[in-house]
């Protein structure tokens, strides 16, 4: 049989959903880092080198903030690197009972997204730490 053994040798490895994932002991508060090819987020002819290649902060919100979510905050910040500055987009939004702080950046055609999420009820106490964890994303 020609197909024999394909499952052992011919199949691609399934890509990991998360590059990193941390959760509180009850699992209600989660910090995760996801890496995706930027062309999966927005079709472009050239490989994205910076988050701005995916559009302005407002345009990119359509990629990172779910429709119907309440946007609390959105801003751009830059971090100095050897070859200049790297742009980052920050969004904080509520989606039903969940509150999310998300930071996204692009490097060599890959979008790196750090998100911290918790129930709205816990955001009052833990939001500062969760937001800080998401904003701590830096690419080297």
FINU-507237 format. One line per 4 residues: number of its first residue (from 1); for each residue y, z, x of N, C-alpha, C, CB. Coordinates in steps of 0.001 Angstrom, whole numbers, plus 524288, in hexadecimal, padded with zeros to 5 digits. Glycine has a CB too. Layout:
BEGIN
NUM) Y/Z/X/Y/Z/X/Y/Z/X/Y/Z/X ~ ...;
END
This chain:
BEGIN
1) 7FB60/80000/8034A/80000/80000/80000/804DF/80000/80376/7FFFF/804C7/7FC43 ~ 8083D/7FC31/802A6/80CEE/7FB8D/805D6/810A0/80038/8054A/80FC4/7F686/80452 ~ 810F0/80293/800A1/8148D/806E4/7FFB1/8127C/80C28/8018F/815C8/80736/7F9FB ~ 80DAA/80C55/80345/80B74/8114D/8050E/80E8F/81348/809BC/80593/810AE/8067F;
5) 80FDD/81826/809A2/812A3/81A83/80E00/81882/819E5/80DD8/810B1/8184B/812E5 ~ 81A8C/816DA/80A30/82039/81637/809FD/822FE/81B61/808F7/821B3/81246/805CB ~ 82085/81EAD/805C9/82318/823A4/804AA/8237B/82703/80990/82028/82696/8005E ~ 8200C/82617/80D61/8203D/82917/81237/8240D/826C6/81624/81ADC/82968/8149C;
9) 82466/821A3/81658/8275F/81F24/81A8D/82BF4/81BCE/818BD/823D1/81BD9/81DB2 ~ 82BA3/81986/8141C/82F84/815B1/81288/83407/817D0/80F62/82CFA/8119B/80F87 ~ 83370/81C63/80D23/83796/81E7C/809DB/83BEB/820D5/80D30/83568/82297/80617 ~ 8409F/82014/80B69/84505/822A0/80E02/844E1/82872/80CB5/84A59/82021/80C51;
13) 846C4/82B7E/81047/84742/83111/80F32/84B63/831C9/80AFA/848B3/83434/8143E ~ 84A54/83547/80761/84E0C/8364C/80333/852CB/83920/80578/84B7D/83990/7FEBF ~ 85783/83717/80481/85C23/839A4/806BB/85CE2/83F14/80463/8610F/8364A/805CB ~ 85EB9/842B5/807A8/85FBB/847FD/805D2/86485/847F2/80248/86085/84BCB/80A78;
17) 8644D/84B25/7FE3B/868C4/84B95/7FABB/86D38/84E80/7FD5E/86732/84E57/7F5AA ~ 86BEF/852B4/80023/86FED/855FA/80296/86F5A/855F3/8087E/86F9C/85B95/80085 ~ 873B7/855E3/80B42/8739F/856B9/810E9/87348/85C8E/811FB/87889/8544F/81396 ~ 87599/85FAE/80E7F/87544/86564/80ECD/87636/8678A/80958/87952/867B2/812D7;
21) 873A0/86BE3/80830/87453/86E53/8030D/8737C/8742B/80397/87080/86BF6/7FEEC ~ 8773F/8772D/80198/876F9/87CDD/801C1/8780F/87EDD/7FC47/87AED/87F36/805CE ~ 8751B/882CD/7FA9D/875CF/884F0/7F560/875E5/88AE0/7F593/87175/88307/7F1B2 ~ 878A1/88D2E/7F1CC/87894/892DD/7F14F/87323/8948F/7EF9F/87CCC/894CA/7ED57;
25) 8720D/89997/7EFE9/86CCA/89B81/7EEB2/86B28/89A3C/7E91E/86C82/8A15D/7EF90 ~ 86EDD/89A02/7E57C/86D71/898A4/7E01B/86DDF/892C7/7DF0F/870E4/89B9B/7DC48 ~ 86F9B/88FC9/7E2FB/86FE0/88A19/7E282/87481/88814/7DF6C/86B0B/88829/7E00E ~ 877FE/88B86/7DDB4/87C5B/889B5/7DA74/880D9/88777/7DDAC/87E5C/88E28/7D71C;
29) 88158/88937/7E292/88575/8873D/7E604/882E3/88409/7EA4D/888CD/88BCE/7E861 ~ 884A6/87F37/7EAEF/88212/87BA0/7EE8B/88629/878DF/7F1E1/87EB4/87796/7EB8A ~ 884FF/87867/7F6E8/8880C/87533/7FA84/8845F/870FE/7FC88/88A77/8788C/7FF23 ~ 885D9/86C1C/7FBE7/88279/867E1/7FDBB/885AB/863C0/80090/87F7E/86569/7F925;
33) 8830A/86119/8042F/88559/85CC6/80716/881E1/85809/80635/885EA/85E16/80D13 ~ 88447/853C7/80491/8817C/84EF1/80366/883C1/84AA3/806D2/881E3/84D7D/7FD75 ~ 8805E/8474A/808E9/88216/842C5/80BFF/88016/83DE0/80949/88010/84314/811D1 ~ 883A5/83A4A/80829/88248/83564/80589/884F5/830D6/80849/883DA/83590/7FFAC;
37) 88271/82C53/80882/88545/827B0/80A5F/889FE/826CF/806D5/881A1/822BA/80A72 ~ 88E7B/825EA/80926/89341/82565/80606/892F7/820C0/80250/897FF/824D4/80995 ~ 88FE3/81CC5/803AC/88F7F/8183E/80028/88C3F/81974/7FB4E/88D1F/81398/8030D ~ 889A4/81DFF/7FB14/8871E/81FAC/7F63C/88B19/8220D/7F27D/882C0/823A1/7F767;
41) 88F82/823C1/7F495/8938B/82625/7F15C/8977C/82226/7EF6B/89653/82A64/7F465 ~ 898B6/81E58/7F2BC/89C60/81A36/7F150/89AE0/81554/7F45B/8A22E/81BD8/7F275 ~ 89A65/81108/7F198/898FD/80C1B/7F416/89D97/80A40/7F762/8976F/807E9/7EFF2 ~ 89C9D/8097B/7FC6D/8A0A7/8078B/7FFF5/89E38/80373/80387/8A324/80C17/80335;
45) 8A162/7FFDC/80559/89F77/7FBE4/808F6/89ED1/7FE1B/80E6E/8A328/7F738/80913 ~ 8A252/80192/80FE6/8A21F/803EA/81514/8A01D/80979/814AE/8A788/803CE/817B3 ~ 89DA7/80B4D/818D1/89BC0/810A8/818F9/8A064/81469/81903/89837/8118D/81DD0 ~ 8A060/81823/8157B/8A4AC/81BE9/8153B/8A4B6/81F45/81A22/8A434/81F62/8104F;
49) 8A94E/81FFF/81C51/8A9F8/82343/820F5/8ACFC/8283C/81FB8/8ACC3/82036/8253E ~ 8AF8B/8284E/81B2B/8B2C0/82CBF/819A9/8B26C/82D51/813C1/8B889/82C0E/81B82 ~ 8B322/83205/811D6/8B2DE/832F5/80C34/8B6E0/82FA1/80949/8B3C2/838C5/80B02 ~ 8BB47/82E6B/80BC0/8BF49/82B2C/80941/8BD41/825AA/80829/8C42D/82AE5/80CB4;
53) 8B929/823F7/80AF4/8B6D1/81ED9/809ED/8B437/81EAA/8048A/8B2CF/81D85/80E2D ~ 8B32A/82338/8023A/8B0EB/82372/7FCF5/8B524/82395/7F8C4/8AD65/82838/7FC6B ~ 8BA11/8239F/7FA6A/8BE71/823B1/7F6C6/8C1DF/82867/7F7B6/8BC80/823A8/7F12A ~ 8C616/828A6/7F4B9/8C9A7/82D1D/7F512/8C6EA/831F9/7F2F5/8CED2/82C0B/7F200;
57) 8C960/83674/7F38F/8C73C/83B57/7F176/8C61E/83ACA/7EBA1/8CB0B/83FEE/7F26F ~ 8C9CC/83869/7E8CD/8C928/837B2/7E325/8C4D1/833C5/7E1F0/8CE52/835DD/7E0AB ~ 8C4C0/82F59/7E4B4/8C0B4/82B62/7E3C6/8BB45/82D7E/7E502/8C1C8/8267E/7E710 ~ 8BAC8/8305E/7E94B/8B5B0/83270/7EAE4/8B3D4/836D5/7E756/8B5F2/83461/7F07B;
61) 8B761/8392E/7E460/8B5B0/83D4D/7E0C5/8B1C9/83B2B/7DCCC/8BA6C/83FB3/7DDF0 ~ 8B219/8361E/7DB9E/8AE55/833B2/7D805/8A8D8/833AA/7DA5A/8B005/82E15/7D6AE ~ 8A87A/833D8/7DF89/8A36D/833FD/7E237/8A157/83994/7E26C/8A3EB/831BA/7E7CA ~ 8A4BA/83D57/7E38C/8A304/842A6/7E4C1/8A360/84683/7E040/8A61C/844A9/7E927;
65) 8A6B4/84579/7DC6A/8A766/84916/7D807/8A4FF/8469E/7D32C/8AD54/84A67/7D720 ~ 8A141/84944/7D0B5/89EBC/846FB/7CC15/8A29D/84621/7C7A2/89A47/84A7E/7CA38 ~ 8A1B9/84208/7C4A4/8A4F4/84109/7C010/8A4A7/845A7/7BC57/8A33E/83BFB/7BD4C ~ 8A90B/84717/7BA19/8A92D/84B76/7B674/8A9FE/850BC/7B906/8A445/84B95/7B36C;
69) 8A9AE/850FB/7BE32/8AA8D/855EC/7C0F1/8B064/85723/7C0FA/8A85D/855AF/7C6A1 ~ 8B1A5/85C26/7C126/8B71E/85DD1/7C17A/8B886/85E7A/7C736/8B811/86305/7BE60 ~ 8BC39/85B53/7C90A/8BDDF/85B7B/7CE82/8C203/85FBA/7CF2D/8C004/85610/7D04D ~ 8C0CB/863A1/7D26E/8C472/867EC/7D36D/8C7EA/866CD/7D821/8C176/86D04/7D449;
73) 8C5C2/8642A/7DC0F/8C8B1/8634A/7E0E0/8C679/85E90/7E3B0/8C886/8682E/7E474 ~ 8C9E9/85BA1/7E63F/8C840/85737/7E97F/8CC45/8569A/7EDD2/8C7B0/85206/7E635 ~ 8CA64/85608/7F28D/8CE07/85540/7F6E8/8CB45/852A5/7FB79/8D06D/85A7C/7F8A5 ~ 8CE7C/85082/7FEE0/8CCA7/84E1A/803B1/8CE37/8519D/80830/8CEE8/8487B/80466;
77) 8CAC7/85221/80C04/8CC5F/854C3/810D2/8CA29/851CA/81571/8CA89/85A8C/810E3 ~ 8CC94/8528F/819FC/8CB0D/84FCB/81EBF/8C9A7/853BE/822E9/8CF77/84C21/820AD ~ 8C5BA/85263/82601/8C437/8559E/82A73/8C49D/85246/82F57/8BE92/857E5/829C5 ~ 8C744/8545D/83350/8C80C/85182/8383B/8C2E8/85114/83B2A/8CC33/8543A/83BAC;
81) 8C1E2/84C5F/83D10/8BD4E/84B49/8404B/8BF1A/8489C/84549/8B941/847D7/83D4F ~ 8BB72/84776/848C5/8BCC6/844F4/84DBD/8BF9B/83FC6/84CEE/8B7DB/84411/850F7 ~ 8BDD2/83C9E/84932/8C00B/83762/84863/8C412/83739/84408/8BBC0/8338B/84731 ~ 8C64B/83B9B/84291/8CA27/83B96/83E64/8C8DE/83FB4/83A54/8CA77/83636/83BD8;
85) 8C963/83E38/8355F/8C885/841E0/83114/8C44F/83FCE/82D72/8CD9B/842D9/82E0B ~ 8C14E/84361/82B26/8BD78/841ED/82727/8BF66/84417/821EF/8B7D4/84411/82887 ~ 8BF53/840C2/81DF0/8C0EF/8424C/818B0/8BC63/844C2/815BD/8C30F/83D93/815AA ~ 8BDA6/848AB/8129E/8B9E6/84B3C/80F28/8BC47/84B77/809BA/8B870/850D5/8112C;
89) 8B905/84AFB/805B3/8BACB/84BA2/80053/8B85B/8509C/7FE2E/8B957/846CA/7FCE1 ~ 8BB82/853BB/7FB7A/8B9B9/8588D/7F909/8BA99/8582E/7F32A/8BC97/85D60/7FB5C ~ 8B6A4/859A4/7F028/8B712/859E0/7EA79/8B4CC/85F0E/7E8A6/8B437/8552A/7E7D3 ~ 8B76D/8616F/7E4E6/8B538/865F9/7E242/8B558/864C6/7DC73/8B84E/86B29/7E398;
93) 8B0DD/86546/7D9F3/8B088/863E0/7D474/8AC90/86746/7D19E/8AF1C/85E21/7D3DB ~ 8AD22/86764/7CC7A/8A96E/86A14/7C91F/8A68C/86617/7C5DF/8AC31/86E1D/7C59C ~ 8A184/866EC/7C560/89E38/8635D/7C262/89AC3/866BC/7BEE5/89ADD/85FB1/7C610 ~ 89C87/86799/7BA1E/899A3/86B1F/7B6AC/89A1D/870B2/7B89C/893D9/86984/7B652;
97) 895BD/87333/7B96D/895B0/878A4/7BB3B/8960F/8791C/7C12A/890C5/87B56/7B95B ~ 895E2/874C3/7C3F8/895E8/874D7/7C9B4/89B51/873A1/7CBE3/891EF/870EC/7CBDB ~ 89C83/8760D/7D03C/8A14F/874EC/7D328/89F99/872E3/7D87A/8A4F7/879EE/7D3AF ~ 8A23A/86EE7/7DA77/8A0A8/86C52/7DF4B/8A55D/86BA9/7E2E2/89E20/866FC/7DE21;
101) 8A498/86CD8/7E7E8/8A855/86B85/7EC0A/8A58A/86798/7EF87/8AA3B/8708E/7EF3D ~ 8A7F1/8631B/7F072/8A552/85ED7/7F330/8A8EE/85C95/7F759/8A39C/85A8A/7EF51 ~ 8A6D0/85BB1/7FBFB/8A9AD/8591B/80034/8A67F/85460/801DF/8AAAF/85CE8/804F1 ~ 8A91D/84FEF/80291/8A672/84B27/80425/8A94F/848A3/808B4/8A60B/8474E/7FF87;
105) 8A63D/8465D/80C37/8A855/84376/810AD/8A490/83F08/811DB/8A920/84716/81596 ~ 8A650/83B3E/814F1/8A309/836CB/8166B/8A308/83648/81C50/8A4F9/831A9/813D2 ~ 89E6D/8351A/81E6E/89DDC/83421/82407/899BA/82FEC/824CA/89C5E/8393C/82709 ~ 89B1C/82BAE/82761/8976C/82773/828A2/89456/8259B/823E5/893AA/8293B/82CD6;
109) 8970D/824C1/81F95/89483/8229A/81AF9/8917F/82681/817B8/890F8/81E6D/81C90 ~ 891A8/82B73/81925/88EEA/82F76/81626/892DE/83340/813CA/88AEF/8326C/819A4 ~ 8922E/83456/80EC6/8956A/8383E/80C28/892AF/83D7E/80C96/8966E/836C4/80651 ~ 8957E/84162/80E6A/89375/846AE/80EDD/8966D/849EE/80AE0/89411/848F1/8149B;
113) 8937A/84C6C/80760/895C8/84F3E/80301/893C1/854D5/80316/89481/84C87/7FDB4 ~ 89751/85896/8034B/895E7/85E1E/802F4/897E1/86020/7FDBE/8983A/86161/807A2 ~ 89464/86272/7FAC2/895DD/8647E/7F5AE/89408/86A10/7F500/893AE/8611B/7F161 ~ 89764/86D4A/7F2CF/89601/872A8/7F17E/896A1/87338/7EB9E/89979/876BD/7F489;
117) 892B4/8756E/7E91D/892D2/875E1/7E371/890FE/87B41/7E1B4/88F71/871A7/7E0F1 ~ 89337/87CFA/7DD68/891CB/881FE/7DB17/8934B/881D5/7D552/8948C/886AB/7DDFB ~ 890FC/88539/7D233/892B2/88597/7CCBE/8986E/88741/7CC82/88F3A/88982/7C9A8 ~ 89B2F/8855D/7C889/8A0B4/886CD/7C7DC/8A159/88CBF/7C7F7/8A2DE/8848F/7C2AA;
121) 89D95/88F90/7C5BE/89DF1/89546/7C569/89DE1/897E0/7CAC6/8997D/89766/7C221 ~ 89B79/8956C/7CEA9/89B3E/897AE/7D3EB/89FA4/895AC/7D76F/895F9/89678/7D66A ~ 8A252/89192/7D5C3/8A65A/88F2D/7D90D/8AADF/892EC/7DA0A/8A864/88A2A/7D685 ~ 8AC08/8963A/7D645/8B046/89A09/7D6DA/8AF71/89D6E/7DBB0/8B0AE/89D7E/7D1F1;
125) 8AA99/89F35/7DC7F/8A962/8A2A5/7E0EC/8A81E/89FAA/7E5EC/8A4D9/8A622/7DF8B ~ 8A556/89B58/7E56F/8A32C/898B5/7EA09/8A5B1/8937A/7EB4D/89D7C/897E6/7E949 ~ 8A96E/891C4/7E82A/8ABC0/88C99/7E8DF/8AE54/88BC9/7EE24/8AFA6/88BA8/7E4B7 ~ 8B0FA/88FCE/7F024/8B3AD/88F3D/7F530/8AFBF/88E21/7F987/8B6DC/8943A/7F67C;
129) 8AB67/89110/7F992/8A773/8903D/7FDA0/8A4C4/88AF0/7FD01/8A360/894A0/7FD77 ~ 8A39F/8896B/7F832/8A105/88463/7F74F/8A49B/87FDB/7F8C3/89F4B/883E2/7F192 ~ 8A984/8803C/7F744/8AD5A/87C36/7F8AD/8ADDE/87BDF/7FE9C/8B2BE/87D66/7F628 ~ 8AE2B/88052/8012F/8AE9E/8806D/806E8/8A9DB/87DFE/8097F/8AF54/88609/808D8;
133) 8A543/87EF5/80751/8A07C/87CB2/80983/8A0A1/876C1/80924/89BA0/87ED8/806AD ~ 8A251/874AC/804B6/8A29E/86EFA/80419/8A6AF/86CAA/807CB/8A3F1/86D88/7FE66 ~ 8AB32/86F2F/80831/8AF78/86D2C/80B70/8AE31/86D96/81141/8B489/87023/80A42 ~ 8AA63/870BF/812A2/8A8FF/8715A/8182B/8A632/86C91/81A65/8A591/87624/818DE;
137) 8A4F3/868B1/8171E/8A26A/863E8/818FE/8A5E2/8612E/81CFD/8A131/8602D/81464 ~ 8A3CF/86042/82199/8A676/85D05/8257E/8A276/85964/827F1/8A934/8606F/829C0 ~ 8A410/854A2/828FC/8A0A4/850C4/82B6B/8A208/85052/83129/8A11A/84B5F/828AA ~ 89E16/84FAB/83461/89F19/84F09/839FA/89CE6/849EA/83BDF/89CC2/85392/83D1B;
END
